[in-house]
Amino acid sequence: MGTESGLVRINTESNEQIAAMDWLRAQHPNIAAHTLHIGNERKSTYYMGYIMKRMGVLKGASDIFMAWPNCGYHGLFIEVKSARGKPTSYQLEFIERMRKVGYKAEVCYGAEQVINTMREYISTTEFRRPQTHHPEPYL
């Protein structure tokens, strides 16, 4: 994330996410207390990657999860991208899986889109029945 001069690059996905989370904490502290970052982007050794996968790290999991049911959705997943970023196929598959089981899930480009998506999700009062498909449990 840093550069050789020690300066932090602007408009990185991390900075966009930090700006959006700062907004959420300031405007909706109760909901922010139910919102978390899913740290999937770390680099690790092969062995540590193996351990993390066994612990439940999912390839393609979204950056933000708002564990706040609203308007028929179980919660909100947001994949944060910079203005020039592009979601991977794993990220798009994760979003589609979450939508199928009743979560709102979006890809947002930049802090402004993340904030607008959160604002819309939080402020919506009209109940919407999401199109869900609950897979059969593994027996």
Secondary structure as UniProt FT lines:
FT   TURN            4..5
FT   TURN            10..11
FT   HELIX           13..27
FT   HELIX           29..32
FT   TURN            33..34
FT   STRAND          35..37
FT   HELIX           46..55
FT   TURN            59..60
FT   STRAND          64..66
FT   TURN            71..72
FT   STRAND          76..81
FT   TURN            83..84
FT   HELIX           89..100
FT   TURN            101..102
FT   STRAND          104..109
FT   HELIX           111..123
//
